[in-house]
């Protein structure tokens, strides 16, 4: 969890549906049991409290 995302509900972050490449990378990493990496965010999405993921770099 990025330190700037403290306070997001349940510790969750949001990847917008139109960001299909990022979604695919996260799902592939999760399926390969590699559940760690660097997450870049762009701030909160309105009043939802969730932070938007803009980039994900999985650890090797």
Beta strands, then each sheet from edge to edge (+ up, - down):
strand 1: 13-14
strand 2: 37-44
strand 3: 51-58
sheet 1: 1+ 3+ 2-
end
